[in-house]
Amino acid sequence: MIMDKTIGNPISWIARNLGATGDHVAESVSTLGSSEAQDMPMVQTLTMQDLRACLKAGYRDFLETRADAIFIVLVYPIAGLLMFGIGLNMDMIPLLAPLIAGFALIGPVAAVGLYEISRKREQGGTAHWLDAFGVFRSPSFGAILALGFYLVMLLLIWLMVAQSVYVQTLGPEPPTSITAFAAQVFTTGAGWAMIIFGTAIGFVFALIALAVSVVSFPLLLDRKVGLPVAVVTSVRVLRQNPGVILTWGFIVAALLVLGAIPLLLGLIVVMPVLGHATWHLYRRAVA
């Protein structure tokens, strides 16, 4: 019937996908507890040469599919302007740096469409930026949605912890100006305490995000696995290749910081390259 082919309203669409999320989690938990757990993806050993090869392949994908940057061009400059607007509010100045750094936590979510483009190119198809929206048709979209939700929650928790660190060191009163705040941070003992504690705690959050997402999103797109299987596989990749994956995390963080400096405009190039490179890293990490 024609009525069956209508898209429906956004609320019903979200409800259906949240239901799919629950189905994925339930199915995966039962799988992990059964004999089928032995069919989990096989993790491979990586080298630093693999990282170089992945970055080169990611850059090559970016050059050959530049149209996918259209979406990034729209999203990240707008996000940069919003963060600049937030920074004009004196109450939010202490959270501006943690918010920019927190982009690394949800970077894998923003790059899901890029993984889909790389997947299609790998299959020999002609990739177009609209192919990025093919993720919405993925059988694992519910699990992808759930993992993205968890990473967003991790970002929000990080911001609350960062605010607490500020209150315990330089707060609780908001700074009177950006200049005064910068002077407090870099010329006082309390400011350096905030930097040290904030950086240490931020590293823990970044490590958690890296462990659960380094290959989980590409794996969910590529195979019909559930969320726990994807996350466990991602953690296993980190455990088997700690030096290589931590180096990858530092590379990603450094490039994101460089791209974020000019109101996030540099991410127009950085995000597509890292997104495509992550797909190639997944291909080398999971047999």
Secondary structure as UniProt FT lines:
FT   HELIX           2..5
FT   HELIX           10..32
FT   HELIX           35..39
FT   HELIX           48..64
FT   HELIX           66..68
FT   HELIX           69..87
FT   HELIX           90..92
FT   HELIX           93..101
FT   HELIX           103..110
FT   HELIX           112..122
FT   TURN            123..124
FT   HELIX           129..137
FT   TURN            139..140
FT   HELIX           141..169
FT   HELIX           178..187
FT   HELIX           189..213
FT   TURN            214..215
FT   HELIX           216..222
FT   HELIX           227..240
FT   HELIX           242..260
FT   TURN            261..266
FT   HELIX           267..285
//
